[in-house]
Amino acid sequence: MDNNIRIEVKDVNFYYGKKSALQNVSMDIKKNKITAIIGPSGCGKSTLIRLFNRMNELIPNTKMEGTINLDGENIYSSKIDVVEVRRQIGMVFQKPNPFPKSIFENVAYGLRVNGIKDKKYIREKVEKSLKNAAIWEEVKNRLFDNALGLSGGQQQRLCIARALAVEPEVLLMDEPCSALDPTSTRKIEELVLDLKKKYTIVIVTHNMQQAARIADYTAFFMMGDLIEYDITDKIFTKPSKKVTEDYITGRFG
Amino acid sequence: MIKKEKIYKYLFASLAFASLVFLVGITIVLFKEGLPIFKEVGFFEFLGGKYWYPTYEPADFGILPLVLGSFAVTGGALFICVPLGVGSALYINEIASQRQKTILKPLIEILAGVPSIVYGFFGMVVVAPFLQKALGLPVGQTAFTGSLMLGIMATPTVCSISEDALSFVPKSFRYASFATGANRWQTLTKVIIPSAGSGISTAIILGMSRAVGETMTVLMVTGGAAVIPHTLFQPVRTMTATIAAEMGETVLGSSHYHALFAIGLILFFITLVFNIIAELISRRFRIKLGLGR
């Protein structure tokens, strides 16, 4: 198989109760690239990335068909430990959701739940993760303050640090900037561009300029169908489908 | 039209303030009828006295045995209602299916609606003889029997308030925890319970305040001996049971009468303190989770 593929989605269908949310989706997510997923509300973007770390299983009454491979291995196989999948695939949510704990403990959380006890290691890892998430300078003097005292943008970068601390291979971001102001958004975008050196990033976004600015590949979804998936430049300059063009030129959505 | 609106405004305002009037009224009466005892017995002598012989000549008005009786029964009740109440709240909130939830929660709340006399009756006729036999005690009516009954009575309070606290924990905390590779148990113990912690403490304190103030059941099942308890397995008499049992036989305006009111006054302060603490903690809880005041 192609060594540059990290996640392979094959013939995936997904249902909330009887309602279909994704139909026959197949796509490959490339290693160390940023893949943006765009489309109108309710098109299945968030649903799709929640399938990548099996968060869909926390919602009752849902059904998934098809396979999703991470580095060639089906993460939905019965032999796979879901906790292990979630450790390898980190996630950042739409609204910043730090725990009501200290900044330090938020980042250390993933290490602790994975059984790491070495205090020195945890301290170093927390510092490194906060640096990687470009928030270290702002919080280094108040690591033991409650994380809820940070601004929205800082909270979101803290959540990124929390996800990075367990060294995932893939980072899923579900509209990470939708609750943030333009300055914080710019910071997160710069950060994401920097992170792709080490991680494979899948980002769901409502903001088409954001996709155009940072993504290498862009997938356009509508009503649960993958309409078009290509290099970002091509999607935004010469889309092959009429609906894609209508959407990106703002004719609907 | 304007006049009519004013009438409504004052009507509802007076309804809203009615409970305040009752509270003030009760407080005034408690003070007026309770304070005179301290002309005869010093406050600390009253609170710390080891003997309660209100009808002897001269009488002894020491309520320490009653206070300790109340605390023994309430403390024992905590050991029953905290695991039962918090445990069932965790089950209902975290593990139970939607179907189980819709059956379990109302069922537990029905427990709260059972009249206390029924608990007392059940405790006296079924539980006390059973405990006497099973544990080989000289009498079945003990502090422990009272704790058991009160514990069961306070369980619905603890359960339903804890369950509310757990359901106030934002779902996003749970998602964040799972997404970092935590399992269910870790998510529960490291994120959900600490986040709901002060809400659960509030539940426990309110359960305690319910147990301290309960009268009928303890009167029926704890044996009524006004002596300082050394174990949970001996008869005790609580503050509430003392008032209930003796008020009918005392002479209006006598020292005994004033002493009973003073006990009521102290009980009133104990439950007031519990409720204030519970309110403070739950306020902090709502602020901590960003739910506002």
Interface residues (C-beta under 8 A of the other chain):
Chain A: N53 M55 L58 P60 V83 E84 R86 R87 G90 M91 F93 K95 N97 P98 F99 P100 K101 Y109 G110 R112 V113 N114 L148 C159 R162 A163 A165 V166
Chain B: Q98 P170 S172 F173 R174 Y175 A176 S177 F178 A179 T180 G181 A182 N183 Q186 K190 V191 P194 S195 K288 L289 G290
